[in-house]
């Protein structure tokens, strides 16, 4: 069996509940989701807009950059801890069976450890937003689910939000459990590059000056 490797960052009535656990086995998505997922069109930057609370991604300012390298994605998933104002980069690996048609459903690995919850891209228009869902049956009559809403932009218009809401309703997701994710550049520490670059530049100039004096 051939395997695609994808490095990543990065609920239907009963179908979409939080990762706390839901009564019953994992439901079958209805509609089925993507029948022919296009990895090449999915590459690039995705911002995390909303999510169910989960144990995999817990911080704010989520930004995943997908770089396609032949049969794999190199994904850098950056998020921020607001309490201590530190950014963290996570790397995940997604694998799928390439012998079958790509329906956007992947196994998730963190290092060498496989996550119990899969990563299924249920819907995306590739240019605006993406709905990612996963589920695992934990024990008899109980399942655990994840849901992420990603966007190509940090903020969405009312019209775009309405489209996403309509698609979530189509899948019968429980939207009341969605948590909004912070995407403010200042609070996410995305405008602090100057404070890092300038001291480095002054150091280079000073060292160059000293070497000339010597």
N, C-alpha and C positions, 0 to 999 in steps of 0.2 A: 504493500500500500504506500503510495506516494504521499508526502506531507508537505503542505505549504507552511513556511515559517513566516510569521509576521511579528516584528518587534514593535511593541507599543509602549509608547508611554506607558492618560490614556490611556401582564397584569390585566386581566380582563375580568371585571367585577372582582371575582376572586382572582382574576388574572394578574392584577398589578397591585400588590401590597408591598410593604417595606421589607427590608432584610430581617426584620424581627422574626418572621415566620408566619406562614399562612396555612390554614387547614386544607388538607388535600394534597394530591400529587401535583407536580408541575403541569400546568395547563398547556394545551396546544394553541399556539398563536392563531388568532382568527381576526382579520385575514392572515394568510400564511406569511406575509412579509415579502422580501425581495426574492425573486426567482433567478435573477442573473446579476449578481453583484459585480460591479466594475471597480476593481481595486485601483486601477490607474486614475480614474476620475475622483476617487475618494481621497487620494493623497493630498498633502498640504496641511494647513493649520486649522484646527477645530477648537473653539472655546466652549467650555462647559457652562451651560446656562442654568440648568436645573437638574436635580437628581433626587432619588430616594436616599435616605441616610444609609450608609453601608460601611463595611469594615475595610474595603479596598482603597477607596479614595475618600478622605475625610476632611481635607483642607479646602481653602478658598482659592479663587483666581486660576482655576484649572485651565491649562492650555496644552493641547497635544499637537505636536508637529509630526506628520507622517511623511517619511521620505521613502519612496519606492525604489528598491534595488533588486531588479530582476524578479525573483520569486519571494521577496520579503519586504516588509516595511521596517524602517528604522524609526522608532517612535520615541520622542523625548516628551515626557509628561511633566510639566512644571506646575507646582501649586504652592500656596503660601500659608504659613501659620501666622495669623494676625496677632496672636498674643505675644510672640517673641520676634515678629517681623522677619522671619527667615523663609527663604524659598527652598523648596526641595524638588529634585528631579527624580522621577521614578521611571523604570524601564520594565515593560511587560512584554511577554511573548504570546502571540496568538498562533494557533496551528489549526489547519483544516485538512480534510481529505481531498487532495486535488484530483482524485479519480472520479469524483462526482461533481455535478454542477455546483458552482459557487452560489449559495443562498445567503451569504453573509454571516454564517454561523461558525464560530471559532471556539476552540478550547483556549483557556487563559493560563499562562504560566508566569509566576513571579520567581525569577531565578530558575532553579530546577524543580520547583514545587508547583504542581498543577492546582489551580484554584478549583473549588468544587462547583462554582457557578460559571456557566458559559458566557460568551459575549456574542449576542446575535444582533446584527444591524437590521432591525425590522423595516425601517424606511429611511430613505434619504433622497433628496433631489440633487445631491452632490454640490450644489452651489449655495444653498441657504442653511439647511438644517439636517439633523440626523437624529433618529430615535434608536437607542441601543438598549436592549433588554437581556436579562439572563436569569436562569432559574436552576435550582438544584433541589431534589427531593432529599430531605434530611433524614427522615425516619418515617415510619408508617403513619400515613395521613397528615404529613406536614411538609411544607416546602418553603424555600427561602428565595427571594427575588431581588434583582437590582434593576434600576431604570435610570438612564442618563439621557438628557437632551443636549445636543451639541449644535453649535452654529458657526458659520464662517466669520461672523462678526461678534464683537463684544456686546453690542446692544441690538435689539430688534425693533422694528416698527410695529405699530398696533396691527397692521394688516398681516405681517409675518407671524406675530404671536397668535392671531386668530387662526391662521392656517395650521400652525402647530397644534393648537388646542383641538381643532376639528379632527386632525389625524389621530391625536391621543384618544379622543372620544370614539373614533372609528374602531380603535383597538380595545375600547372599554377600559382604559387605564383609570385608576383612582388618582386623579390629579390633586386631590387634597393632601396627599402625602409627599408631594414634590417640594423640595427645598430650593430656593433661589440661590445661585452661586455668585459671589462678589466678582465683578469684572471691572473695577475702577482702577485705571492705570496708576494713579498716585498711591492708593491704598494697597495695590498689588505690587508696589515697588518697581514699576516698570520705567519710572523716570529718574532713576538713581544712577544711571550709567555715568553721568558727568563726574560725580563724586569719586568714582572708581578710576575713570580714565585720566583725569587731570593729575592726581598725585603720581600715577605711573609715568605720565609724560614728563613731569618735573624731575622725577628720579632719573630717567634716561638722560635728560639734558644735563643734570648735575654730574652724573658719572662721566659723561662725555667731556665736560669741562675739566674735571679732575684729571682725566687721562691725558688731556692736552697739556696741562700744567706739569705733569710728571715727565 
